[in-house]
Amino acid sequence: MSTEEIRAFVLTSLTEMNYSIAGVDDDTPLGPAGVDLESLSLAELGIRVEERFGVMFEEDEAELLGTMTVGEFGAALAARIESASAANQ
């Protein structure tokens, strides 16, 4: 899975969750001073990730997600997808 596909998924999810993605790039924080996702929205994004890619972020990681940028989240997600794929082979 390419980082572009993951990025497109994240941006589409944010739009579907009624967040503006105008000006959002890989350096935009998911939390305050960026997209401004609150804890429930971070949880929803986590559920969307689990449904789409079959990988999950634990509850205790939700706060960490809020400190990530869009690019960092995409990279973390790509690493989990790759790890899960390798484990299933």
N, C-alpha and C positions, 0 to 999 in steps of 0.2 A: 504494500500500500504506500503510495507516494505521499509526501508531506503536502503536496498541492491538493490531493483528494481529501486529506484530513482537514486542511485549512478551509476548503470549500464546505465541508460538513459542519465545521464549527460556525462559520459565518452564516450558513443557512439556518442552523439551529438557533443562533442568536436572533435572527430575523423572525423566525417562527415564534420565538419567545417574546416578541415585541420590543426588542432592543435595537437601537439604531446602530448600523455598522458603518455609517458615513465616517470616513477618515480612519477606520480601524485597520491597523496593519500588524505585523508580527511583533512590534515593540509596544503595542497597546496593552496595558494591564487589564486583566479580567475583572479585577476588583475596583476599589475607589481610584479616582483620577484616571479612569479608563472607561471600560464598558460599564462598570459599576454594578456588577452582579452581586446580589445579596445571597445569603446562605441558601434560601429556598431555590433560587435560580441556579446556583452552583450544583445543588442536589439534582435539579431537573436536567442540567447539562450532563451530569454523571449518569443519569438513567438513560438519556439518549445515547450516550457513548456505549453503555452496556448493551442496549438493544441493537445498535448498529454494528458494533465491532466485537461484541462478546467479551470485552474486558471491562474491569471495573476499578474504580477508585474507592477505597474504604472510607467509612464515615469520618474517621479521624484525619483523613487527608483533605477533607472539604475546605478547611481553613487554608491549607497550603495552596489549593487551586486558586483561591482568591488573590494570592500574592504573585501568581504567575502571569506572564504576558501571553498573548495569543500564540506567539511562536514557541514559547517554552511549553505551553500546554500541548501544542501539536507535537513537539518533539517527545514529550513524556508519553503521550498517547501512542505515537509510532513505536517507541521502545517497548511498550506493553504489548502491542499487537504483534510485533516481531517475536518477543519472548513467548507469548502464548502460542504463536504459530510453530516455533521451534519445539516447544514442549509437546505439541500434538503430533509431531512427526516420528 
